[in-house]
Amino acid sequence: MESTRQQKIARLIQKELCDIFQQQTKAMSGVLVSVSAVRISPDMSICRVYLSIFPSERSAEIIANINNNTKQVRFELGNRVRHQLRIIPELKFFVDDSLDYIEHIDELLAK
C-alpha cells in the first residue's frame, strides 16, 4: 500500500510525463503515448512508469526508443519538478497492455 506522499509524488510525475510525451509525439503523426500509471518506491528512488501506446503495433519500437532516451526524459522531468522534489527518481518504462487484454477478452466473449 502506498503512502499519501508516494501517491502525491506519483500524480505529479504522471502529470509532468504526460506533458513531456505529448510534446515529443507531436512530431510523430498517428502516434499517441499516454501515461496510464506511475508507481514509486517507498524510498522515492525508483519510479515505474506504465505507458499506453496507440497504435499498439508500434509499442515495442516506441518503448525501446523511450528507454534509450531515459536520461533525457529524466532531465526534462527534473527541470519541471525541481522545486517540488529534492531527488528525481530513476525512471523505468513499461508497456501497459491492459487495453489490448480487454479487447482480446471482448473478442473471446463475442464468439
C-alpha positions, 0 to 999 in steps of 0.5 A: 500500500502506498503512502499519501506522499508516494501517491502525491509524488506519483500524480505529479510525475504522471502529470509532468510525463504526460506533458513531456510525451505529448510534446515529443509525439507531436512530431510523430503523426498517428502516434499517441503515448499516454501515461496510464500509471506511475508507481514509486518506491517507498524510498522515492528512488525508483519510479515505474512508469506504465505507458499506453501506446496507440497504435499498439503495433508500434509499442515495442519500437516506441518503448525501446526508443523511450528507454534509450532516451531515459536520461533525457526524459529524466532531465526534462522531468527534473527541470519541471519538478525541481522545486517540488522534489529534492531527488528525481527518481530513476525512471523505468518504462513499461508497456501497459497492455491492459487495453489490448487484454480487454479487447482480446477478452471482448473478442473471446466473449463475442464468439 
